[in-house]
Amino acid sequence: MNTDIAFGVIIGFLFICLIVLFCIVIIKLYIQKIKKYNAMIYEKEITFQKTLNSALIESQEHLLNNISQDLHDDAGQQLTVINFQLEHFKLDWPDTATDLNPVSESLAHLADTLRKVSHSLNHQWLSQNGLIKAIAQE
């Protein structure tokens, strides 16, 4: 009978060890699955952030290009028209030419500054002329 009890205890102990080992394997597999799931979620988040950043940069470049073009085309043309009117005024009344020269120079300086600002905002200008030229101009 002692051998039956000892044999039963050994069988019980082996059964409990098997159950514990099974639980450990299940927990380890579950932890690996959670790690894979977290890695997948992380990769999706990184991809989403890259897409979002790309769209944001593209939107900003488009906006800056539009502002640059508006400055160059609209404000630049208006300054040119004002300069032509001023030069025409100086031709019609030559005695005012010396008084209007500082205004004409200021207007030319303003047009040049506006053109530089317009070019610095334009991404296409940078890609066409290169970084070195853009830095030198700044």
Contacts in CASP RR format, 6 or more apart in sequence:
PFRMAT RR
TARGET T0000
AUTHOR 0000-0000-0000
METHOD contacts of the structure
MODEL  1
MNTDIAFGVIIGFLFICLIVLFCIVIIKLYIQKIKKYNAMIYEKEITFQK
TLNSALIESQEHLLNNISQDLHDDAGQQLTVINFQLEHFKLDWPDTATDL
NPVSESLAHLADTLRKVSHSLNHQWLSQNGLIKAIAQE
61 123 0 8 1.000
64 121 0 8 1.000
64 122 0 8 1.000
64 123 0 8 1.000
65 121 0 8 1.000
65 122 0 8 1.000
65 123 0 8 1.000
65 124 0 8 1.000
67 121 0 8 1.000
68 118 0 8 1.000
68 119 0 8 1.000
68 121 0 8 1.000
68 122 0 8 1.000
68 125 0 8 1.000
69 118 0 8 1.000
69 122 0 8 1.000
71 114 0 8 1.000
71 117 0 8 1.000
71 118 0 8 1.000
71 121 0 8 1.000
72 114 0 8 1.000
72 115 0 8 1.000
72 118 0 8 1.000
72 119 0 8 1.000
72 122 0 8 1.000
75 114 0 8 1.000
76 111 0 8 1.000
76 114 0 8 1.000
76 115 0 8 1.000
79 107 0 8 1.000
79 110 0 8 1.000
79 111 0 8 1.000
79 114 0 8 1.000
80 111 0 8 1.000
82 107 0 8 1.000
83 104 0 8 1.000
83 107 0 8 1.000
83 108 0 8 1.000
83 111 0 8 1.000
86 100 0 8 1.000
86 103 0 8 1.000
86 104 0 8 1.000
86 107 0 8 1.000
87 104 0 8 1.000
89 96 0 8 1.000
89 100 0 8 1.000
90 96 0 8 1.000
90 97 0 8 1.000
90 100 0 8 1.000
90 104 0 8 1.000
116 137 0 8 1.000
119 125 0 8 1.000
119 137 0 8 1.000
120 134 0 8 1.000
120 137 0 8 1.000
120 138 0 8 1.000
125 134 0 8 1.000
126 134 0 8 1.000
END
